[in-house]
Amino acid sequence: MPPRRIEDAEGRAALVAVQQGTTARPALATAVRWSLQRLAEDVPGNSVEVRVPPFAAVQAVPGPRHTRGTPPNVVETDASTWLALATGELRWDEAVAQSRISASGSRADLTAFLPVRLSV
């Protein structure tokens, strides 16, 4: 069964709540999942797996598809870093320089796809 699609209004409300300082885990989870959902919709593909544990992971970016095991192109970060990247509050190169991202593989640079288009 595919994961439930988060409606834009619900995702936006959760993101605003997090940006305003809420520490409620459901709001953080919804904001992360929604922003990853938006990334996957805007940059469809299967060549990069973007992971934000423990909340979600998506595959995005056009290119070769992996079928078994750990994908060759993986981006992993924490929720606050991901949301800062997704909203444009943090640039990719800054996050990499601060070791806030683990990125492996030749396609794992998401600079061209950030910030995520969160307004519809």
C-alpha positions as CSV (number, residue, x, y, z in Angstrom):
1,M,0.0,0.0,0.0
2,P,1.5,3.4,-1.0
3,P,1.9,6.0,1.8
4,R,-1.0,8.4,2.4
5,R,-0.6,11.5,0.3
6,I,-0.4,14.7,2.4
7,E,-2.6,17.4,1.1
8,D,-0.8,20.7,0.5
9,A,-2.8,22.7,3.1
10,E,-2.0,20.1,5.8
11,G,1.7,20.1,4.9
12,R,1.9,23.8,4.7
13,A,0.2,24.2,8.1
14,A,2.6,21.7,9.7
15,L,5.6,23.5,8.1
16,V,4.4,26.9,9.4
17,A,4.0,25.4,12.9
18,V,7.5,24.1,12.8
19,Q,8.9,27.3,11.6
20,Q,7.1,29.1,14.4
21,G,8.8,26.9,16.9
22,T,6.5,24.0,17.7
23,T,8.3,20.9,18.9
24,A,5.3,18.7,18.4
25,R,6.5,15.5,16.8
26,P,3.4,15.0,14.6
27,A,3.8,18.5,13.1
28,L,7.5,17.9,12.4
29,A,6.8,14.5,10.9
30,T,4.1,15.9,8.6
31,A,6.3,18.8,7.5
32,V,9.2,16.5,6.6
33,R,7.0,14.0,4.8
34,W,5.2,16.7,2.9
35,S,8.3,18.4,1.8
36,L,9.9,15.1,0.7
37,Q,6.6,14.3,-1.1
38,R,6.9,17.6,-3.0
39,L,10.5,17.0,-3.9
40,A,9.6,13.6,-5.3
41,E,6.7,15.1,-7.3
42,D,8.8,18.0,-8.7
43,V,11.9,15.9,-9.5
44,P,10.5,12.5,-10.3
45,G,13.0,9.6,-10.7
46,N,14.6,6.8,-8.9
47,S,18.3,7.6,-9.0
48,V,18.7,9.3,-5.5
49,E,17.2,8.2,-2.3
50,V,16.7,11.1,0.2
51,R,16.4,9.9,3.8
52,V,15.2,11.9,6.8
53,P,15.1,9.4,9.6
54,P,13.0,8.4,11.4
55,F,10.3,10.2,9.3
56,A,10.5,9.3,5.7
57,A,12.6,8.5,2.6
58,V,11.8,9.1,-1.1
59,Q,13.4,8.4,-4.4
60,A,13.8,11.3,-6.8
61,V,16.0,12.7,-9.6
62,P,15.9,11.2,-13.1
63,G,18.6,8.6,-13.9
64,P,19.5,5.0,-13.5
65,R,17.2,3.0,-11.3
66,H,18.6,0.7,-8.6
67,T,16.8,-2.5,-7.8
68,R,18.5,-4.2,-4.9
69,G,20.3,-3.2,-1.7
70,T,21.5,0.2,-0.8
71,P,21.1,2.7,-3.7
72,P,24.3,4.1,-5.1
73,N,23.1,7.7,-4.6
74,V,21.9,8.5,-1.1
75,V,21.3,11.7,0.8
76,E,20.6,11.5,4.5
77,T,20.1,14.3,7.0
78,D,18.1,15.1,10.1
79,A,14.7,16.8,10.1
80,S,15.7,20.3,11.0
81,T,18.5,20.3,8.3
82,W,16.1,18.9,5.7
83,L,13.5,21.5,6.4
84,A,16.1,24.3,6.3
85,L,17.3,23.0,2.9
86,A,13.7,22.5,1.6
87,T,12.7,26.1,2.5
88,G,15.8,27.8,1.4
89,E,16.9,28.8,4.9
90,L,20.1,26.8,4.4
91,R,22.1,26.2,1.2
92,W,23.3,22.8,0.2
93,D,27.0,23.8,0.1
94,E,26.7,25.3,3.6
95,A,25.1,22.1,5.0
96,V,27.8,20.0,3.4
97,A,30.5,22.2,4.8
98,Q,28.9,21.9,8.3
99,S,28.7,18.1,7.9
100,R,24.9,18.3,8.4
101,I,24.4,16.0,5.3
102,S,25.6,12.6,4.4
103,A,25.6,12.4,0.6
104,S,27.1,9.6,-1.5
105,G,27.1,8.9,-5.2
106,S,27.6,11.0,-8.3
107,R,24.0,12.2,-8.4
108,A,23.6,13.0,-4.7
109,D,24.1,16.8,-5.0
110,L,20.6,18.3,-4.7
111,T,21.7,21.9,-5.3
112,A,19.7,22.2,-8.5
113,F,16.5,21.0,-6.8
114,L,16.5,23.1,-3.7
115,P,14.7,24.9,-2.3
116,V,11.7,22.6,-2.8
117,R,8.7,24.3,-4.5
118,L,6.4,24.4,-1.4
119,S,3.9,26.9,-2.5
120,V,1.3,25.8,-4.9
